[in-house]
Amino acid sequence: MELNPQGQSWIENYKLLIGSIVPRPIAFVSTESREGIRNLAAFSFFNGVCPKPFIISFAPMFKTANGGPKDTLKNIEETDEFVVNIVSESIVEQMNRTAPEYDFEVDEFDVAKLTPIASVVVKPPRVAESKIQMECKKVNILKFGSGAGAGALVLGEVVRMHVEDSVYREGKIILEELAPVARMAGDTYARATDLFELKRPTL
Ligand SMILES: Cc1cc2nc3c(=O)[nH]c(=O)nc-3n(C[C@H](O)[C@H](O)[C@H](O)COP(=O)(O)O)c2cc1C
């Protein structure tokens, strides 16, 4: 099978994207509008970039309905700040409740019944129930295309990290305690439990 993405619809390419790049970690992103309305949304096009400077990235697509920016992107463009909250199995149901595209005025902390707690450096609150929270300042936003199927890449510098004591030992994150969930295609999620070791060869 050989496929030419340029000859396919964006939906066909989207299915290839979400089925091929798996499992994907989930950034549960809290932001605040200029007027102080809180927002919370999940993004599985999420990854680290480098530790010095400490940069992470996630990619909100534009809204399918009207091609406009999702609330998260709008807020970051306006305020330059956001928090990435890591999703453990314990909050996956609450995370899922934030997935519909609610009106801009809706506070998804209320919808999900999650607790906002004040951040230390940035204005948007953190999710208290999340075991790892990263306060971020926007570094850059790259945009690709326009309308439905198009998207943006948000790059942020982590300016403060909050790690629950139970998941932190000697500078490392304890995977079993974090119990992170990952997104596959559609409604399927994965746990990080079927693990195996592979020693890296030396030169
Ligand atoms: C687990 C999960 C992962 C998601 N990943 C993405 C993503 O990577 N990019 C995206 O644009 N939307 C993604 N979504 C959909 C957004 O969360 C959804 O459009 C949300 O309503 C956007 O909210 P906002 O308008 O408040 O920013 C994901 C949803 C879920 C539940």
The ligand as an ORCA input file, in Angstrom:
! r2SCAN-3c Opt
* xyz 0 1
  C      -7.331     12.526     25.025
  C      -7.615     13.648     24.085
  C      -6.610     14.121     23.255
  C      -6.853     15.183     22.376
  N      -5.836     15.630     21.588
  C      -6.027     16.697     20.788
  C      -4.944     17.230     20.018
  O      -3.798     16.760     20.072
  N      -5.212     18.294     19.212
  C      -6.447     18.872     19.157
  O      -6.633     19.859     18.453
  N      -7.485     18.392     19.889
  C      -7.298     17.327     20.693
  N      -8.332     16.847     21.460
  C      -9.634     17.531     21.388
  C      -9.658     18.785     22.270
  O      -9.419     18.430     23.618
  C     -11.037     19.443     22.134
  O     -11.175     19.960     20.827
  C     -11.289     20.524     23.177
  O     -12.647     20.837     23.174
  C     -10.519     21.789     22.899
  O     -10.846     22.656     23.938
  P     -10.626     24.209     23.916
  O     -11.434     24.797     22.792
  O     -11.156     24.605     25.260
  O      -9.159     24.488     23.757
  C      -8.135     15.773     22.318
  C      -9.156     15.286     23.154
  C      -8.901     14.233     24.018
  C      -9.997     13.743     24.912
*
